[in-house]
Amino acid sequence: MIPKQYKATKTCVYCGKTYTASAPNQLYCTQECRSKAIAERQEQTRERQNKNARLLYLDKKMNARANRVDIKNKSIAKICQEANEHNMTYGQYIAWLEYGQKA
């Protein structure tokens, strides 16, 4: 049995040109348009990931600053007492407060 050839007029989703598609799922008029569209999507993904990473970094930095303010308002004796309650040394407790309170 000889397969039917698919031919339909479509519009390229990247450049907007009209073309004759050779498959029902074909979206782009040429391989060049397809490659450019993929590269564009990848760049957008990279930018979004970089933005998210930057926001996470800034959030951690802000939390660390907020914890430093709490530390500055406490006496060393009080901080040592809290460290002992958490079974930590003074230095471990300060690092734990500043850089993330992991359970």
ChimeraX commands (.cxc) that place a marker at each C-alpha (Angstrom):
marker #1 position 0.00,0.00,0.00 radius 0.5
marker #1 position 1.40,3.38,-0.96 radius 0.5
marker #1 position 1.01,6.05,1.78 radius 0.5
marker #1 position -0.83,9.21,0.88 radius 0.5
marker #1 position 1.23,12.34,0.65 radius 0.5
marker #1 position 0.15,15.05,3.08 radius 0.5
marker #1 position -0.06,18.54,1.66 radius 0.5
marker #1 position -1.63,21.48,3.43 radius 0.5
marker #1 position -1.04,25.20,3.37 radius 0.5
marker #1 position 0.05,26.49,6.76 radius 0.5
marker #1 position 1.60,29.57,8.30 radius 0.5
marker #1 position 5.02,29.29,9.94 radius 0.5
marker #1 position 4.74,29.96,13.68 radius 0.5
marker #1 position 8.19,31.61,13.73 radius 0.5
marker #1 position 8.39,33.89,10.69 radius 0.5
marker #1 position 4.73,34.00,9.59 radius 0.5
marker #1 position 5.34,32.88,5.98 radius 0.5
marker #1 position 2.82,30.65,4.23 radius 0.5
marker #1 position 4.19,27.24,3.18 radius 0.5
marker #1 position 3.05,23.82,2.06 radius 0.5
marker #1 position 3.42,21.37,4.95 radius 0.5
marker #1 position 4.55,17.83,4.27 radius 0.5
marker #1 position 3.31,16.49,7.64 radius 0.5
marker #1 position 0.28,17.34,9.80 radius 0.5
marker #1 position 2.43,18.27,12.80 radius 0.5
marker #1 position 4.87,20.50,10.90 radius 0.5
marker #1 position 5.00,23.98,12.47 radius 0.5
marker #1 position 7.89,25.68,10.68 radius 0.5
marker #1 position 8.47,26.46,7.02 radius 0.5
marker #1 position 12.19,25.56,7.07 radius 0.5
marker #1 position 14.77,23.91,9.30 radius 0.5
marker #1 position 16.29,27.37,9.79 radius 0.5
marker #1 position 13.06,28.72,11.33 radius 0.5
marker #1 position 12.80,25.63,13.53 radius 0.5
marker #1 position 16.39,26.04,14.74 radius 0.5
marker #1 position 15.91,29.74,15.46 radius 0.5
marker #1 position 12.69,29.06,17.39 radius 0.5
marker #1 position 14.40,26.38,19.50 radius 0.5
marker #1 position 17.37,28.65,20.20 radius 0.5
marker #1 position 15.01,31.46,21.23 radius 0.5
marker #1 position 13.10,29.17,23.62 radius 0.5
marker #1 position 16.35,27.94,25.14 radius 0.5
marker #1 position 17.55,31.51,25.68 radius 0.5
marker #1 position 14.25,32.44,27.36 radius 0.5
marker #1 position 14.56,29.39,29.61 radius 0.5
marker #1 position 18.14,30.35,30.54 radius 0.5
marker #1 position 17.07,33.92,31.33 radius 0.5
marker #1 position 14.19,32.69,33.48 radius 0.5
marker #1 position 16.46,30.27,35.36 radius 0.5
marker #1 position 19.08,32.98,35.92 radius 0.5
marker #1 position 16.39,35.35,37.19 radius 0.5
marker #1 position 15.04,32.69,39.57 radius 0.5
marker #1 position 18.54,31.88,40.83 radius 0.5
marker #1 position 19.22,35.58,41.42 radius 0.5
marker #1 position 15.95,35.97,43.34 radius 0.5
marker #1 position 16.78,32.96,45.52 radius 0.5
marker #1 position 20.24,34.39,46.19 radius 0.5
marker #1 position 18.80,37.79,47.16 radius 0.5
marker #1 position 16.17,36.14,49.36 radius 0.5
marker #1 position 18.84,34.17,51.24 radius 0.5
marker #1 position 20.94,37.31,51.57 radius 0.5
marker #1 position 18.01,39.29,52.98 radius 0.5
marker #1 position 17.23,36.50,55.47 radius 0.5
marker #1 position 20.86,36.45,56.56 radius 0.5
marker #1 position 20.79,40.22,57.13 radius 0.5
marker #1 position 17.56,39.97,59.10 radius 0.5
marker #1 position 19.12,37.29,61.30 radius 0.5
marker #1 position 22.24,39.41,61.82 radius 0.5
marker #1 position 20.05,42.22,63.13 radius 0.5
marker #1 position 18.49,39.76,65.60 radius 0.5
marker #1 position 21.96,38.69,66.68 radius 0.5
marker #1 position 23.12,42.28,67.18 radius 0.5
marker #1 position 20.21,42.98,69.52 radius 0.5
marker #1 position 21.06,40.02,71.80 radius 0.5
marker #1 position 23.79,39.67,74.38 radius 0.5
marker #1 position 26.53,37.10,73.88 radius 0.5
marker #1 position 25.32,35.26,76.98 radius 0.5
marker #1 position 21.81,34.96,75.52 radius 0.5
marker #1 position 23.19,33.72,72.19 radius 0.5
marker #1 position 25.38,31.15,73.98 radius 0.5
marker #1 position 22.37,29.96,75.97 radius 0.5
marker #1 position 20.32,29.53,72.76 radius 0.5
marker #1 position 23.25,27.70,71.12 radius 0.5
marker #1 position 23.42,25.28,74.06 radius 0.5
marker #1 position 19.66,24.69,73.82 radius 0.5
marker #1 position 20.20,23.63,70.18 radius 0.5
marker #1 position 23.24,21.49,71.12 radius 0.5
marker #1 position 25.57,23.71,69.09 radius 0.5
marker #1 position 28.65,25.79,69.69 radius 0.5
marker #1 position 28.40,29.58,69.47 radius 0.5
marker #1 position 29.98,29.60,65.99 radius 0.5
marker #1 position 27.76,26.81,64.70 radius 0.5
marker #1 position 24.69,28.60,66.01 radius 0.5
marker #1 position 25.65,31.93,64.40 radius 0.5
marker #1 position 26.30,30.20,61.04 radius 0.5
marker #1 position 23.00,28.35,61.38 radius 0.5
marker #1 position 21.14,31.63,61.96 radius 0.5
marker #1 position 22.89,33.53,59.17 radius 0.5
marker #1 position 23.05,30.95,56.40 radius 0.5
marker #1 position 19.92,28.94,56.77 radius 0.5
marker #1 position 18.21,27.09,59.49 radius 0.5
marker #1 position 18.21,23.56,58.10 radius 0.5
marker #1 position 16.28,20.96,60.03 radius 0.5
marker link #1:1,2 radius 0.2
marker link #1:2,3 radius 0.2
marker link #1:3,4 radius 0.2
marker link #1:4,5 radius 0.2
marker link #1:5,6 radius 0.2
marker link #1:6,7 radius 0.2
marker link #1:7,8 radius 0.2
marker link #1:8,9 radius 0.2
marker link #1:9,10 radius 0.2
marker link #1:10,11 radius 0.2
marker link #1:11,12 radius 0.2
marker link #1:12,13 radius 0.2
marker link #1:13,14 radius 0.2
marker link #1:14,15 radius 0.2
marker link #1:15,16 radius 0.2
marker link #1:16,17 radius 0.2
marker link #1:17,18 radius 0.2
marker link #1:18,19 radius 0.2
marker link #1:19,20 radius 0.2
marker link #1:20,21 radius 0.2
marker link #1:21,22 radius 0.2
marker link #1:22,23 radius 0.2
marker link #1:23,24 radius 0.2
marker link #1:24,25 radius 0.2
marker link #1:25,26 radius 0.2
marker link #1:26,27 radius 0.2
marker link #1:27,28 radius 0.2
marker link #1:28,29 radius 0.2
marker link #1:29,30 radius 0.2
marker link #1:30,31 radius 0.2
marker link #1:31,32 radius 0.2
marker link #1:32,33 radius 0.2
marker link #1:33,34 radius 0.2
marker link #1:34,35 radius 0.2
marker link #1:35,36 radius 0.2
marker link #1:36,37 radius 0.2
marker link #1:37,38 radius 0.2
marker link #1:38,39 radius 0.2
marker link #1:39,40 radius 0.2
marker link #1:40,41 radius 0.2
marker link #1:41,42 radius 0.2
marker link #1:42,43 radius 0.2
marker link #1:43,44 radius 0.2
marker link #1:44,45 radius 0.2
marker link #1:45,46 radius 0.2
marker link #1:46,47 radius 0.2
marker link #1:47,48 radius 0.2
marker link #1:48,49 radius 0.2
marker link #1:49,50 radius 0.2
marker link #1:50,51 radius 0.2
marker link #1:51,52 radius 0.2
marker link #1:52,53 radius 0.2
marker link #1:53,54 radius 0.2
marker link #1:54,55 radius 0.2
marker link #1:55,56 radius 0.2
marker link #1:56,57 radius 0.2
marker link #1:57,58 radius 0.2
marker link #1:58,59 radius 0.2
marker link #1:59,60 radius 0.2
marker link #1:60,61 radius 0.2
marker link #1:61,62 radius 0.2
marker link #1:62,63 radius 0.2
marker link #1:63,64 radius 0.2
marker link #1:64,65 radius 0.2
marker link #1:65,66 radius 0.2
marker link #1:66,67 radius 0.2
marker link #1:67,68 radius 0.2
marker link #1:68,69 radius 0.2
marker link #1:69,70 radius 0.2
marker link #1:70,71 radius 0.2
marker link #1:71,72 radius 0.2
marker link #1:72,73 radius 0.2
marker link #1:73,74 radius 0.2
marker link #1:74,75 radius 0.2
marker link #1:75,76 radius 0.2
marker link #1:76,77 radius 0.2
marker link #1:77,78 radius 0.2
marker link #1:78,79 radius 0.2
marker link #1:79,80 radius 0.2
marker link #1:80,81 radius 0.2
marker link #1:81,82 radius 0.2
marker link #1:82,83 radius 0.2
marker link #1:83,84 radius 0.2
marker link #1:84,85 radius 0.2
marker link #1:85,86 radius 0.2
marker link #1:86,87 radius 0.2
marker link #1:87,88 radius 0.2
marker link #1:88,89 radius 0.2
marker link #1:89,90 radius 0.2
marker link #1:90,91 radius 0.2
marker link #1:91,92 radius 0.2
marker link #1:92,93 radius 0.2
marker link #1:93,94 radius 0.2
marker link #1:94,95 radius 0.2
marker link #1:95,96 radius 0.2
marker link #1:96,97 radius 0.2
marker link #1:97,98 radius 0.2
marker link #1:98,99 radius 0.2
marker link #1:99,100 radius 0.2
marker link #1:100,101 radius 0.2
marker link #1:101,102 radius 0.2
marker link #1:102,103 radius 0.2
view
